[in-house]
Amino acid sequence: MKNNRRKALIAAALAAPLALAAAGCGTLRAFSRDTPITIGDGSLKIESAVPWGQFASEGNRGRVHPERGKSLTSVEVRLAGDRNSTIRYNKQRCEVTVVYADTDIVFTTNPTGHNLKINSDWGRFRPGNRDTLLEHVNDSSKISRVVVKRDGTTVVDERPNGGTTVVLHYEE
């Protein structure tokens, strides 16, 4: 009887911290409402926090983010040599154009920063090793241009030559 009680006390003592940790992780996860899209250079990869299979197709060139209630809050442009920019949005229209090899990838929102759409030649991409990753079929080029607009006004227009990352933050 003492052994069973002792085992029960040990199990309870171990379970309490695990339950608290699990509750804390759930809480932390609940606060993370960003579903960013990251475009990385050098064998171009587009990583989405949401699996690409959840994006709705819109014609031959369009894909629509499944979480239409979110809005674009910022765009980070990281260039080689620590030339970095963060463009903030407050319920404003966003347009980001990334040129890689012979492909334009254009991200747009509506005038309130919602309904993120991506237009490109999807035949130039293949699935990556995760359902959240797409890779360009040309793995030897570099991002040659990044244009970021806020409410129709160009705020970034760069012609990089390697080492470029663009992150679109799409949050509730």
C-alpha positions in Angstrom: 0.0 0.0 0.0 2.8 2.4 0.9 4.5 1.7 -2.5 1.3 2.5 -4.4 0.8 5.7 -2.5 4.4 6.7 -3.0 4.1 6.1 -6.7 1.0 8.2 -6.8 2.7 11.1 -5.0 5.7 10.9 -7.3 3.4 10.8 -10.4 1.4 13.8 -9.1 4.6 15.7 -8.3 5.8 15.1 -11.9 2.5 15.8 -13.5 2.0 19.3 -11.9 5.0 20.9 -13.6 4.3 19.2 -16.9 0.7 20.5 -16.8 1.9 24.0 -16.0 4.5 23.8 -18.8 1.9 22.6 -21.2 -0.5 25.4 -20.2 2.2 27.9 -20.6 3.1 26.7 -24.0 -0.5 26.9 -25.1 -0.7 30.4 -23.8 2.5 31.4 -25.6 1.3 29.8 -28.8 -2.0 31.7 -28.5 -0.1 35.0 -28.5 1.7 34.1 -31.7 -0.8 35.3 -34.3 1.8 36.1 -37.1 1.8 33.8 -40.1 4.8 35.3 -41.9 5.9 34.6 -45.5 9.6 34.6 -46.0 11.3 34.9 -49.4 14.9 33.8 -49.3 17.6 34.3 -51.9 20.1 31.9 -53.4 18.0 29.2 -54.9 14.8 31.1 -54.1 12.6 29.6 -51.4 9.2 30.9 -50.2 8.4 29.7 -46.7 4.8 30.2 -45.4 3.7 29.6 -41.8 0.5 28.2 -43.4 0.8 25.1 -45.6 0.7 26.0 -49.3 -2.1 23.5 -49.8 -4.4 25.8 -47.8 -4.0 28.7 -50.1 -6.9 29.1 -52.6 -6.1 29.4 -56.3 -7.3 32.5 -58.1 -6.9 31.9 -61.8 -3.7 30.6 -63.1 -1.4 33.1 -61.4 -3.1 33.9 -58.1 -3.0 32.3 -54.6 -4.9 33.7 -51.7 -3.8 33.4 -48.1 -6.5 31.3 -46.2 -6.6 33.7 -43.2 -8.3 36.7 -44.9 -9.2 38.3 -41.5 -5.5 39.1 -40.8 -3.7 42.1 -42.1 -0.2 42.9 -43.2 1.6 44.7 -40.4 5.2 45.0 -41.7 7.6 44.0 -44.4 11.3 43.4 -43.6 13.8 43.7 -46.4 17.2 42.3 -45.5 20.0 42.9 -47.9 23.7 41.9 -47.9 25.9 44.2 -46.0 23.4 45.0 -43.2 21.2 47.2 -45.4 17.9 46.4 -43.7 14.5 48.1 -43.9 11.3 47.5 -41.9 8.2 49.1 -43.4 5.3 49.3 -41.0 1.6 49.2 -42.1 -1.4 50.3 -40.2 -4.4 48.9 -42.1 -2.9 50.1 -45.4 -2.6 48.7 -48.9 0.7 46.8 -49.5 2.4 45.7 -52.7 5.7 43.8 -52.7 7.3 42.7 -55.9 10.3 40.3 -55.9 12.1 39.5 -59.1 14.0 36.3 -59.3 15.5 34.9 -62.5 12.7 35.3 -65.1 9.9 35.3 -62.4 8.0 38.2 -60.8 6.4 37.3 -57.4 3.8 40.0 -56.4 2.2 40.1 -53.0 -0.8 42.5 -52.6 -3.4 43.3 -50.0 -6.7 45.2 -50.3 -6.8 48.9 -49.1 -7.1 47.9 -45.5 -4.1 45.5 -45.5 -6.3 42.3 -45.6 -6.8 39.5 -48.1 -3.1 38.8 -48.9 -2.8 37.5 -52.5 0.3 36.3 -54.3 0.6 36.4 -58.1 3.3 34.6 -60.0 4.1 31.9 -62.5 3.5 28.9 -60.2 4.8 26.5 -62.9 8.3 27.9 -62.0 8.0 26.5 -58.5 8.2 23.0 -57.0 7.2 21.8 -53.5 10.0 21.9 -50.9 10.7 19.3 -48.3 7.9 20.7 -46.1 4.3 21.6 -47.0 5.1 25.2 -46.0 8.0 25.5 -48.5 8.1 26.3 -52.2 11.3 26.4 -54.3 12.0 28.0 -57.6 13.1 25.6 -60.3 16.1 27.8 -61.2 18.4 27.2 -58.2 21.3 29.3 -59.5 19.9 32.8 -59.7 19.6 35.6 -57.2 16.8 38.1 -56.3 17.5 41.0 -58.7 14.9 43.5 -57.5 12.6 44.2 -54.5 10.0 46.9 -54.7 7.8 47.7 -51.6 4.8 50.0 -51.8 2.6 51.4 -49.1 -0.8 52.8 -50.2 0.6 53.1 -53.8 3.8 55.0 -52.8 7.1 53.2 -53.4 9.1 53.1 -50.1 11.8 50.6 -51.1 13.2 50.0 -54.5 16.4 47.9 -54.4 18.4 46.0 -56.9 20.4 43.5 -54.8 22.9 41.0 -55.9 22.5 38.1 -53.5 22.0 37.6 -49.8 18.4 39.0 -49.8 15.5 38.0 -47.6 12.0 39.6 -47.6 9.6 38.8 -44.7 5.9 39.8 -44.9 4.3 39.7 -41.4 0.6 38.9 -41.6 -1.2 39.1 -38.2 -4.5 39.4 -36.5 
